[in-house]
């Protein structure tokens, strides 16, 4: 174990999350041991457990941190330009993270599929993305029925993207670009029947 650094509680927590993130990204969930994380961080196991009572709690905290950072990088601003370019860029951000943290994403969506804390993190991120997409899509503002229908489509589409991308991490049946474009194309196709022609003007064909 390396000599322990004197850090504030916030700095120590951030350090432990960073070390944990490295381990979960590099190894399958079941192969990650808390004692290895403690050793790499230069702390005792007792101190690590003081911050995180168990491996699941540590994983949930770092996955929450990752979700927050992804949302920061995918603002989906109505004033920021073409919505489809923003959506494509947002998918690229997520795919970059998924590929760099393959084991982490597979753990959250498969190994810990029954963990309520981890699934809450995932569902809350999807809810924020759905809300942002509703705000940025060119919808007729006065038509509540259309907005409700689009919201339902977005909810299902986000689950579709999640499942498709997780499956792709296990078996790359297409290229990364094909995966991203399939996701965008699926949303385009799902929304067109719900909107008037003028609302969809300028959309990719």
Number of C-alpha atoms within 10 A of each C-alpha: 11 9 8 10 10 8 11 9 10 9 11 18 17 15 14 23 22 15 18 25 21 14 22 23 20 16 15 15 21 10 10 16 13 18 15 15 24 20 15 15 23 16 19 15 15 12 12 22 16 10 15 19 12 12 17 15 15 21 23 21 20 22 20 19 16 15 18 13 11 16 17 10 13 18 17 26 15 15 8 11 11 15 18 17 14 19 19 14 16 20 19 16 15 18 19 13 15 18 16 13 19 20 20 26 22 21 19 21 19 12 14 18 13 11 14 11 17 22 16 13 19 17 14 13 17 19 14 13 20 21 15 16 21 17 15 21 18 16 19 14 9 8 9 11 11 16 19 12 13 22 16 12 16 22 15 14 18 18 13 15 19 16 12 14 23 19 14 16 17 11 9 12 11 10 10 16 11 11 19 20 14 15 21 19 13 13 18 16 11 13 14 14 10 17 16 12 10 10 14 17 10 10 12 10 7
